[in-house]
């Protein structure tokens, strides 16, 4: 049942994004930023954790999960460091994910030809 729930929630998230791409004039970058902001808002309202418990790992998809991680990091850093935590918290909490994305992108650029044929 856990796989089914994860599949349905993940499918709904993807379907909503696909509808936004097809039916609006929003660019994909803006939709991606919207998902990060949505993850942040859900975390701030206390709705992200119940969604994560219900949907499992599928609710922690990269963009919604990234917003959640950023919010948690900033919140914890503000509690411990005050105002400076506002600038440091997001970076320290998401450093592993950002580093992994950079490293794997670099490896992919070594394996494949990144130049566009014009």
C-alpha positions as CSV (number, residue, x, y, z in Angstrom):
1,X,0.0,0.0,0.0
2,X,2.9,2.3,0.7
3,X,4.1,2.0,-3.0
4,X,0.6,2.8,-4.2
5,X,0.2,5.9,-2.0
6,X,3.7,7.1,-3.1
7,X,2.8,6.5,-6.7
8,X,-0.5,8.4,-6.5
9,X,1.0,11.4,-4.6
10,X,4.0,11.6,-6.9
11,X,1.7,11.3,-10.0
12,X,-0.5,14.1,-8.7
13,X,2.5,16.4,-8.2
14,X,3.8,15.6,-11.7
15,X,0.3,16.0,-13.2
16,X,-0.2,19.4,-11.7
17,X,3.2,20.5,-13.0
18,X,2.4,19.1,-16.4
19,X,-0.9,21.0,-16.5
20,X,0.9,24.2,-15.5
21,X,3.4,23.7,-18.3
22,X,0.7,22.9,-20.9
23,X,-2.0,25.3,-19.9
24,X,-0.2,28.4,-18.7
25,X,2.5,30.7,-20.0
26,X,4.7,30.0,-17.0
27,X,8.2,29.0,-17.9
28,X,9.7,25.8,-16.5
29,X,12.1,27.7,-14.3
30,X,9.3,29.6,-12.7
31,X,7.4,26.4,-12.1
32,X,10.4,24.9,-10.4
33,X,10.9,27.9,-8.2
34,X,7.2,27.7,-7.4
35,X,7.6,24.1,-6.2
36,X,10.5,25.1,-4.0
37,X,8.5,28.0,-2.5
38,X,5.5,25.6,-2.1
39,X,7.7,23.2,-0.1
40,X,8.8,26.1,2.1
41,X,5.3,27.2,2.7
42,X,4.1,23.7,3.5
43,X,6.9,23.4,6.0
44,X,6.2,26.8,7.6
45,X,2.5,25.8,8.0
46,X,3.4,22.5,9.5
47,X,1.8,20.6,6.6
48,X,4.9,19.1,5.0
49,X,5.7,16.5,7.7
50,X,2.1,15.0,7.6
51,X,2.3,14.9,3.8
52,X,5.7,13.2,4.1
53,X,4.3,10.6,6.6
54,X,1.3,9.9,4.3
55,X,3.0,9.8,1.0
56,X,6.4,8.5,2.0
57,X,9.6,9.3,0.1
58,X,7.6,10.5,-2.9
59,X,6.7,13.7,-1.1
60,X,10.3,14.5,-0.7
61,X,10.9,14.9,-4.4
62,X,13.8,17.2,-5.1
63,X,12.0,20.5,-5.5
64,X,9.4,20.3,-2.7
65,X,12.0,18.6,-0.5
66,X,14.5,21.3,-1.2
67,X,12.2,24.0,0.0
68,X,11.5,22.0,3.1
69,X,15.3,21.5,3.8
70,X,16.0,25.2,3.2
71,X,13.2,26.3,5.6
72,X,14.3,23.9,8.3
73,X,17.9,25.0,8.0
74,X,17.1,28.7,8.2
75,X,14.8,28.2,11.1
76,X,17.3,26.2,13.1
77,X,20.1,28.7,12.3
78,X,18.1,31.7,13.3
79,X,17.3,30.0,16.6
80,X,21.0,29.4,17.3
81,X,22.8,32.3,15.5
82,X,20.1,35.0,15.4
83,X,19.9,37.2,12.3
84,X,23.1,35.8,10.7
85,X,21.4,32.4,10.6
86,X,19.1,33.8,8.0
87,X,22.0,33.8,5.6
88,X,23.8,30.7,6.7
89,X,21.1,28.2,7.5
90,X,19.9,27.4,4.0
91,X,23.4,26.8,2.8
92,X,24.5,24.6,5.6
93,X,21.3,22.4,5.5
94,X,21.4,21.9,1.8
95,X,25.1,21.7,1.2
96,X,25.2,18.0,0.6
97,X,22.5,18.0,-2.0
98,X,23.9,21.0,-3.8
99,X,27.4,19.5,-3.8
100,X,26.1,16.2,-5.1
101,X,24.3,17.9,-7.9
102,X,27.5,19.8,-8.9
103,X,29.7,16.7,-8.7
104,X,27.4,14.4,-10.7
105,X,26.8,17.2,-13.3
106,X,30.6,17.5,-13.7
107,X,31.0,13.7,-14.0
108,X,28.2,13.6,-16.6
109,X,29.9,16.4,-18.6
110,X,33.1,14.3,-18.7
111,X,31.2,11.2,-19.9
112,X,29.0,12.9,-22.4
113,X,29.7,15.7,-24.9
114,X,28.1,18.8,-23.4
115,X,28.6,21.0,-26.5
116,X,25.5,21.7,-28.5
117,X,25.8,21.0,-32.2
118,X,24.8,24.1,-34.1
